[in-house]
């Protein structure tokens, strides 16, 4: 149980275009999902907390207009990287919890390459 | 502010041997949770083990066990009978019941030598 599915696993896009990444909780409802970014050989950096039915909460230094988050249902959150630039190339991981104090369950990540 | 420190960027262990990965943290909270996550080359984050701070007994999951020293704010992971499949990045993480945030350490890359 507690499976989080993330799609796509890899995406290559041209500079200036937008890319949407989906995160789904397959067997549980997630009122809150979390989006992380991971640079090569680095730790996970929390970008934002996605709240179902309300606005996302962004961490300091994360541009909310560049990284649009939508959490339209209890099982789906999307992250859209708008007007992507090469410096946005990274590994993006979503996660969710089944309950308030349960461990985080992670998607399998999306490697974004902006050319 | 809470912090999580993993002082070993890389560790190596011979197959079938035992290895211990270190993690220390800093917090003023009394109620919190600690985790070890494994990230193999596939980049999938996998929960290895979890420890509640209020529990004195160290958590154990098969070949994985922790040494939780609350007063010292130390949370090390012991892997017994290491297997080739244990090779991965290991992240220590901290979470309090009062906040949604997980704080991750910088990770330790574990190599298992055949």
Interface residues (C-beta under 8 A of the other chain):
Chain A: X32 X34 X38 X41 X42 X43 X44 X46 X49 X91 X93 X95 X100 X101 X103 X104 X105 X106 X108 X109 X111
Chain B: X33 X35 X37 X42 X43 X44 X45 X46 X47 X50 X91 X93 X97 X100 X101 X102 X104 X105 X106 X107
